[in-house]
Amino acid sequence: MIKFYGYKRCSTSRKARKWMDDHHVQYEFQDLVEEPPKKEDLIKWMTKYQDSGLKYFFNTHGQRYRADNLKEKIPTMTIEEAAEMMSQDGKLIKRPLVVDDQHLTCGFKEDIFENTWL
């Protein structure tokens, strides 16, 4: 089953959910602000998709990202450190994060969704 981690107030998450619904892709929604992914899951995904780099998983436009100067910290951050931060504050995660047993996407780009989720 596809797990869709999004934020109800995020326009990008809403666009991505609409795309999934319009293309009849079944998924389970979880609000990542109310209930962020578990640290263990984040470690698993960041390890499996580490070719994308840690920055791929971060919401680089978020207030905390800027306030904590994470742009400077990410290059030396471990997967465990990043996962700990994100599991405590879901707003640090790039939205939406969509994952199943074989695929993972962060953010919404229609062509990537077509190639990954159809």
SULNORMO-V214856 format. One record per pair of residues at least 24 apart in sequence whose ideal C-beta (glycine too) atoms are under 10 Angstrom apart, sorted by the first residue. I is the first residue (numbers start at 1). J is the second residue. Records with the same first field share a line. If there is no record, write none. Layout:
I=J / J
This chain:
1=26 / 27 / 28 / 100 / 101
2=26 / 27 / 28 / 29 / 98 / 99 / 100 / 101 / 103 / 116 / 117
3=27 / 28 / 29 / 30 / 37 / 41 / 97 / 98 / 99 / 100 / 101 / 104
4=28 / 29 / 30 / 31 / 32 / 95 / 96 / 97 / 98 / 99 / 100 / 117
5=29 / 30 / 31 / 32 / 33 / 35 / 36 / 37 / 41 / 90 / 93 / 94 / 95 / 96 / 97 / 98 / 99 / 106
6=30 / 31 / 32 / 33 / 90 / 93 / 95 / 96 / 97 / 98 / 108
7=31 / 32 / 33 / 34 / 59 / 90 / 91 / 93 / 95 / 96
8=33 / 34
9=33
10=59 / 91 / 95 / 96 / 108
11=95 / 108
12=59 / 61 / 94 / 95 / 96 / 107 / 108 / 109
13=95 / 96 / 97 / 98 / 107 / 108
14=95 / 96 / 108
15=96 / 108 / 110 / 113
16=95 / 96 / 98 / 105 / 107 / 108 / 109 / 110 / 113 / 117
17=96 / 98 / 108
18=108
19=108 / 110 / 113 / 114 / 117
20=96 / 98 / 108 / 113 / 117 / 118
23=113 / 114 / 117 / 118
24=118
25=98 / 113 / 117 / 118
27=96 / 98 / 99 / 100 / 117
29=96
30=90 / 96 / 97
31=90
32=59 / 86 / 89 / 90 / 91 / 92 / 93 / 94 / 95 / 96 / 97
33=89 / 90 / 91 / 93 / 95
34=90
35=90
36=85 / 86 / 87 / 88 / 89 / 90 / 91 / 92 / 93 / 97
37=83 / 86 / 87 / 90 / 93 / 97 / 99
38=83 / 87
39=80 / 82 / 83 / 84 / 85 / 86 / 87 / 88
40=83 / 87
41=83 / 86 / 87 / 97 / 99
42=79 / 80 / 82 / 83 / 84 / 85 / 86 / 87 / 93 / 97
43=78 / 79 / 80 / 82 / 83 / 84 / 86 / 87
44=79 / 83 / 99 / 104
45=79 / 83 / 97 / 99 / 104 / 106
46=78 / 79 / 80 / 82 / 83 / 86 / 104
47=79 / 80 / 83
48=99 / 102 / 104
49=99 / 103 / 104 / 105 / 106
50=79
52=104 / 105 / 106
54=78 / 79 / 81 / 82 / 83 / 86
55=82 / 94 / 106
56=94 / 104 / 105 / 106 / 107
57=82 / 83 / 86 / 92 / 93 / 94 / 97 / 104 / 106 / 107
58=82 / 85 / 86 / 92 / 93 / 94 / 106
59=86 / 89 / 90 / 91 / 92 / 93 / 94 / 95 / 97 / 106 / 107
60=92 / 94
61=94 / 95
62=89 / 91 / 92 / 93 / 94 / 95
63=91 / 92
64=89 / 91 / 92
65=89 / 91 / 92 / 94
68=92
